[in-house]
Amino acid sequence: MQQGLKSELTKQIIVDEAFKQFYEQGFKTTSIDKIMKASKLTKGAFYHHYTNKKHLALEVIALKVQKRVSDSMILPLYEPGDVIAILNTTFLNRIKSFSGYEKQHGCPMNNLINEIGDFETAYQLALKHIIETWKSALIALIDRGKSEHAIRENVSSKATAIYLISAFEGIRGIRKLYDDDVLLDDYLLGLSEYIQQLQP
């Protein structure tokens, strides 16, 4: 195996394992030693690619967390088609698609926001960038909906975008406290009604 490819594969293993450990165990309780032991790699391999845990965490946010949110919650908002249908598909169907494991552990981004959002400026900026990108995509979609007369003219695009993100992330966190989906079903009903009320 070429050295460059082997190096990249090693780096990917570390990032994947760090994401898993942060998600399941929490950021602050996850040490470099724990990550490397779980990945079956040496500590030397870690320091070949990363200077410290902060460096790794920023890479996890950029390569894993941001991609996850972008693929599932941001890129779909730029798809052509009916705006209301896109909102329903992106928010309602995404909630329904989560596995029991994902419901138990919540949203990786939201977990990091709650744990380290005020802990280090670099983390704050990296996580904020994801939220701002998501918000901008939603505002653009809602503005398109208003121009196409699919959404009421007096709807605040910015306020709606912030509400949709906050409600989605909030229910992901609250669901961790429950053993069933009763609360989630009530949320889906309420969100569905809210989206429908955006229409003229």
N, C-alpha and C positions, 0 to 999 in steps of 0.2 A: 504494500500500500504506500502511495506517495506520502512523504512527510507532511506536506501541506494539507492533504485530505485527512490524514490521521489527526492532525492538530485541530482541524475544524470539527471533526466528529467528537473529539474529546471535549471541546468547548461546548458543543451542543448537548452532550450528556450532562455536563455540569449545570448548564442553564435549565435543562428539563428537570433535573433532580432538585435544583434549588427552587424552582417554581412549585413543584409538588410538595416539598417540605414547608415552604412559606404558606402554601394553601392549607395544608392539613394541620400543621403544628404552630403556625404563626411566625411572623418575621423575627421578632425579638428573641424568641426561644430557640431559633434555629441557628446553630453555629456552623462555621466552615467545616469543622471536624465532622459534624453530623452529616452534612451534605456529601463530603468526600467519602465517608464510610458507606453511605447508602449507594453512592455511585460506583463504589469499588475502584476508585482511583486514588492516586497518592496526593498528598498535600502539595507536593512539588508540581504536579499537573495543574493544580489550582493557581499557584503563584506564577506559573508560566503564562497564564492568560489574564489573571486579575491581580490587581494590587491589594485589594481588600474586599470585605463584604459589601461595602457601599458600591464599589465598582460593579460587582456582580449583580447587586439588586437593581441598579439602573439598567443593566443589560436585560434582566428578567422583565422589567417593566416595558422596555422597548420591544423586545423580541417575542414575549409571550403574552403579557397582559394587554398591551396596546393592539397587537394583532388579533387577539380574541375579541376585543370590543369592536375593532374596525370591521372584521369579517362578518360579525353577527348583527351589529347594531348601527353601524355607520354606512358602510357601502350599500346595503339594501335601500337606504334612504335616497340614493341617487338613481335608483332604477326607474325606468319610464313606467307610466301607468297611473291608475287612479290613486290619488293621494291618501284618501281614507283607507283604502285597501292596503296600501303600503304601511300605514301606521298600525293597522290591525295585525298584519302579518309580522311586522318587525317586533312589536311589543307583546301582543297577546300570544302569538304562536311561539315566540322565543321562550316565554315563561313556561308554556306547556311542554316544551321540548327538553327541559332539564331533567337529568337523571336523579335518582334518589341521593346519590353521592354528591351531586352539585347542589341539591336542595339542602342537604345536611351541612355543607361547608360554606354555602353562600357564594357571593360574587368575589373573585380574586381581587379585582380592582377596589371594590368597596371595602374589603377586609384591610387592604393596605392603606387606604385613605384613613380608615378609623384607627389603625395601629401606628402608622408613621407619617400621616399627612402633615402633622405639626412637629415632627421630630427632626427633620433635616430639610433645608431649603431645596436641595437638589431633588429629593423625593417629591416634595410638594410640587415643584415645577413640572416634573415628568408626569405625575398623575393629573395635574391640572390641565396639561396639554391634551390629554385624552378627553377629558370632560369638555374642554373648549371646542375641540374638533367635532365631537358628538353634537354639542349644542349648535354649532354653525351649520352642520348638515341638516339638523331638524328645522332650524330657522329657514333655511333655503327651501326645504320641502313645504313647510307651512306657507311661506310666501308664494310658492308656485301654486299651492292649493287655492289661495285667495285670488290669484290672477286667473285661475281656471274656474272660479266660482264654485269650487268644491268645499271651501272653508269660508266662513263668514268674514266679511271685511273688517269687522270691529274686534276680531280676535287678535290678541297680542302674540305675535310669533315668538318673541323672546320669552315671555312669561310661560307660554304653553310648552316651549322646549324645555325650560328649566323644570316645570312641573312634571313632565313626562319622565325626564331623567331621574328626578328626585323620588318620584313614586316607584319607579322600577327598581332603583337601587335600594330604596327603603324596604320594599317587600322581600327582596333577596336576603337582607339582613334579618328581618323579623321572622322569616320562615325557618331560620335555624333553630328557633325556640320551640318549634312544634313537631309532632311526630306524624301529622297527616296534612292533607291539602285543603282543609276546610277554609282556613284563612286565605289561602291562595285563590280558591274559587271565588270568594267574596271580592277579593282584589280584582280579579279578572272581570267580574260582573261590573264593578264600579268603573274600571278603566274603559271597558267597552262602551258604557253609557256616556262617559266623558268624551270619548272620541266621536261618538255619534252626535253629540251636542255641538261639536265644532262645525257641523254642516249648516248651510243656510236654511 
